[in-house]
Amino acid sequence: MATTAGDILVESLIDWGVEVVFGLPGDGINGIIEAFRIRQDKIRFIQTRHEEVAAFAACAYAKWTGRLGVCIATSGPGGIHLLNGIYDAKLDGQPVLAITGLQFHDLLHTHTQQDVELDKLFMDSCAYSARIMGPTHVENVVELAIRTALAYRQPTHVTMPVDIQSMPVDKAKRSKRNIADHVSSLMARGGQLPDRTQLERAAAILNQAEKPFILVGQGALGAGQELLEMAEKLGAPIGKALLGKGAVPDLSDYSTGGVGLLGTRPSQDALEGCDTLLIVGSSFPYIEYYPKPGAARAVQIEIDPKRIGLRYPVEAGLVGDSRSVLRELLPLVRRNENRDFLAEARQGAGAWRDLMEERGTRADLPMKPQVVTHELNKLLDDDAIIVTDSGTITTWVARHIDMRGTMMFSCSGNLATMACGIGYAIAAAIAYPERRVVAVIGDGSTSMLMGDLVTLRKYGLDVKLIVIKNDSLGMIKWEQMVFLGNPEFVCDLEPIDFTKVAEGCGLRSLRIDDPARCAGQLREALATPGPCLIEAVVDPHEPPMPPKIEAKQALHLAESLVKGTPNASKIALTIASDKVRELV
């Protein structure tokens, strides 16, 4: 039975089916932490070493499960630390509730310690952010925060002064208009289907397509069978935005792989050459990779009405859940007997896979980073959960890991923040303890939040962390040189021995630096019970090249960068030689 305001908050979470909360205690949330302690048999508290990791884990938990992710932090700096993970949830559309504390209610705005108005701070990052004013206010605010997060798939936030958290319920005065128990934890789901007129308009456009292409994103996850049926009817290749990597198997006859900077050449060729574009659950942000406006007719399926036509002009917008809308649309679409465009895409996909095989099996020293993900791909179970971080490592995972079976994949998509990988892996292992979790992360990202390596040990999480070590902020180095034409600057990192760091945190660890031994060492690491860190030492000069790079751009880079630093010269020459060999 609830006796304090903190009790009401935690019981509200339990009523809404929350089973896990990620966070770090602090004196600004002691009343709420006590409520968690009393109810630890009903709701699990996962202690992280940094609040940012807690927020990443909450966001990832929502991605992995489709349920509400919850994180908690103390007043002032603790709450501030949550913001990066909360923005990750905002930009990737995930339901997360952030809970924070405030200082004593009658000392706020008086320059007291940790006097930060967190309800105002979270207003941009959250769809709802409110300050709880007393025990009788808790249920109303928390209920609305949870409902808003789930209904709009956005993060929300509640904060409560520390003295109110422990305030007795029986002494709280309820206002005359605040009727007790007037809220409930029932979540109503809408039909999420477009009207018939839009469906018929969309079908008419698709039925006239000669060169159709399907672009899928995060919103298409769970609609794999329907996507393949649509691709078969239309004779359309399917390209995937990064967060939609798991929407259809990578080895499907219809998949051409990723799109954009991290994507594949056949996907880009098909996207540029299509005359009709079906966008399913994607707001892929790189507008420059779409067909030029007017070059293709477009239909978009999207659950968020305001995103219709956000990236490309569409003639039919179908608002609703991707799977449900595709089921309604499929009977209206005729089979396209012209398979030439699909055949061309399949041929391109085969050539691209040959190229990835060549790059993933190179025996050069220093070891190429592609070798690690290429060999890892062969060893993964069909139900593995794959995490990656932001940087060059995202490229190697996107191109060399094949989604199959019930595999799951995610990362920080639109925020593209570094350091999310460990938090994402923690959440995956908590949500699915029976499944293999593998995180491929960079040395720059790892060093930011590596204190939470010990969290893997604390909870016995069977996570394998593969740290790609090139002692460089590789993606930033690449962008400095390619997009600005400048020599790289301040991108090299002071080396860290991650195997020793892992051992200090109680994890097993090993180092891979020889491509000839890579497969065997990865197999050994994956077979090791419990958490394990694998440090893969790779060539720092290997660039994450786009799927298409013009010859004149490659030559310009070779000419302009050869006068820069030795690192820049090596990368420039790699680009030029690869272009000459027509590998990219």
Disulfide bonds with the S-S distance in Angstrom:
none
